[in-house]
Amino acid sequence: MAERSWSLGRALRGMFVKPVIDETTWDDLETALITADFGPDISERIVDELREKVDRFRTTDPKDLQRMLRETLEEHFAKFDTTLRLTERPAIVLVVGVNGVGKTTTIGKFAHYLQRFDRSVVVGAADTFRAAAVEQLATWAERGGAEIVRPQQEGQDPASVAFQTIQYAKDHDTQIVLVDTAGRLHTKGGLMDELGKITRVIEKLAPISEVLLVLDATTGQNGVLQAQAFLEHAGVTGLVITKLDGSAKGGFVLAVQERTGIPVKLLGQGEGIGDLTGFTPHVFVEALVG
């Protein structure tokens, strides 16, 4: 994880080289957490927990506080099961989210990620409402080394494309199916109805293993608001956080898990085909805190 990605690590660097923990340490820590997009409520809670631990262990050493911060963040992240459930054959993953969050690129990167574990992948182009969506997806599927099932005619019903994709996987013994879905229709209700139809059609053939909601870290809490309909109606089982590079804030990962109650399962941290990883709390916190 590139060091430039995490504002928290930079903000903490000066704090932990001070000779002792004092009142400014706590103010600086809370400010750093809020700046890193943990949100005020979670930041205050973490600082309160750390104050209690520092008092209990009677320490004034900032290095102890750094270790305790790492442990406390890991405890918070560990409340969520980040395991991808992909044991079914075929394992079917619906990928949902509003347009513009990086859904198409995420599918290509996810295909590449799965192939590193020797999994065969087919992608279903069931976002038939957006111009050029199928061609964009085909490009990224090819980069990811996956097969693609396209609509057989323009404006084809998305559920029938999903059906054909599952059928393809069964006929070719493909292990993983990634189904792209629309991020926007003319009405929100219509979009959720469409997703419900896709789900029902797929489940006639096989169970759905995961419904992954893609969120853009750079939009922060606004991204969660935009995705509310998916959270309420799409049966989301896991989150994919994209664009966690550049100016994005790592605290958003914990904030969004606590706000939605849904685990983050994948992180996108760059533009390249290999820039998608599984979410491991220990590794993430190490990069976040240093």
Secondary structure, DSSP 8 states (H G I E B T S, - for coil): --GGG-HHHHHHHTGGGSSS--HHHHHHHHHHHHHTT--HHHHHHHHHHHHHHHHHTT---HHHHHHHHHHHHHHHHTTS-------SSSEEEEEE--TTSSHHHHHHHHHHHHHTTT--EEEEE---SSTTHHHHHHHHHHHTT-EEE--SSTT--HHHHHHHHHHHHHHHT-SEEEEE--S--SSHHHHHHHHHHHHHHHHHHS-EEEEEEEEEGGGHHHHHHHTHHHHHHS---EEEEE--STT--TTHHHHHHHHH---EEEEE-SSSTT-EEE--HHHHHHHHH-
